[in-house]
Amino acid sequence: MPISMDGTAIDNPEGPPWIWYGDAALSWELAEMDGQVLGFCLSRHVKRHVHLHALFIHPKFQNLRIGQQFMIRHWKQGILEYPEVDSFSLGVYRKNIGGIRFYKKLGYQELDQSSIDPNQDNGLGDWVQNCLTFNDWPLRDGAKFFIKFASTIVPGKK
């Protein structure tokens, strides 16, 4: 049974991520070797923004740079497929200390969700407006919000 970021089972076929299947705004990536799943990545494009919904690496294959390779591919794919993208975000549960350290090492910065203006004219504003539409902002209790700007990936990109 699939497991969510907080370690609980995702067993409701009427809820995320199952209801997202077939959504053109989503990108699903799977890493496998010799028929064994190493990990997966799930992200969503909204106008000028790409949000990472999930990155999971099987514990047996962690610390082999698979997560880092997923993230590099995530950024490249976002920028190549959507040239207007100016930011990437993700949410991490506070108790996921290793995940927070991993994303910070990759250049993500934590943002206080209450300080974000949903009307700003950029990718972050696009993402927050999208979340508000679905009554999903701020993120669930216990989640921290992180952002990385495309200009830190491709120098000169706005």
Residue pairs with C-beta under 8 A, 6 or more apart in sequence:
1 9
1 10
1 11
2 9
2 10
2 17
3 9
3 10
4 10
5 54
5 91
5 92
5 93
5 96
6 93
6 142
10 16
10 17
10 18
12 18
16 53
17 42
17 53
17 54
20 26
20 42
20 44
23 44
25 44
25 45
25 46
26 42
26 43
26 44
26 45
26 53
27 41
27 42
27 43
27 44
27 45
27 74
27 77
28 40
28 41
28 42
29 40
29 41
29 42
29 70
29 73
29 74
30 37
30 39
30 40
31 37
31 38
31 39
31 40
31 66
31 69
31 70
32 38
37 58
38 57
38 58
38 61
38 66
39 55
39 56
39 57
39 58
39 61
39 66
39 67
39 70
40 54
40 55
40 56
41 52
41 54
41 55
41 56
41 70
41 73
41 74
42 52
42 53
42 54
42 55
43 50
43 51
43 52
43 53
43 74
43 78
44 50
44 51
44 53
45 78
45 81
45 82
45 85
46 126
46 127
46 130
47 84
47 123
47 126
47 130
48 82
48 84
48 85
48 86
48 87
48 122
48 123
48 126
49 85
49 86
49 87
49 88
49 89
49 123
49 124
49 126
49 127
50 74
50 78
50 82
50 85
50 87
50 88
50 89
50 123
51 88
51 89
51 90
51 127
52 74
52 88
52 89
52 90
53 90
55 67
55 70
55 71
55 90
57 66
57 67
57 70
67 102
68 106
71 106
74 88
75 88
75 148
75 150
75 153
78 85
78 88
78 150
79 85
79 150
79 153
79 154
79 157
85 123
85 150
86 122
86 123
86 149
86 150
86 151
86 157
86 158
87 122
87 123
87 124
87 127
87 147
87 148
87 149
87 150
88 147
88 148
88 149
88 150
89 124
89 127
89 145
89 146
89 147
89 148
90 103
90 108
90 145
90 146
91 139
91 140
91 143
91 144
91 145
91 146
92 99
92 100
92 103
92 143
92 144
92 146
93 99
93 142
93 143
93 144
94 100
94 142
94 143
94 144
95 142
100 110
100 144
103 146
104 110
104 146
106 148
107 148
107 152
108 146
108 147
108 148
109 146
109 147
109 148
110 144
110 145
110 146
111 145
111 146
111 147
112 145
113 137
113 138
113 139
113 145
114 138
116 124
116 128
116 145
117 125
118 125
118 128
118 129
118 132
118 137
119 125
119 129
123 150
124 147
128 137
131 137
138 145
139 145
150 157
150 158
151 157
151 158
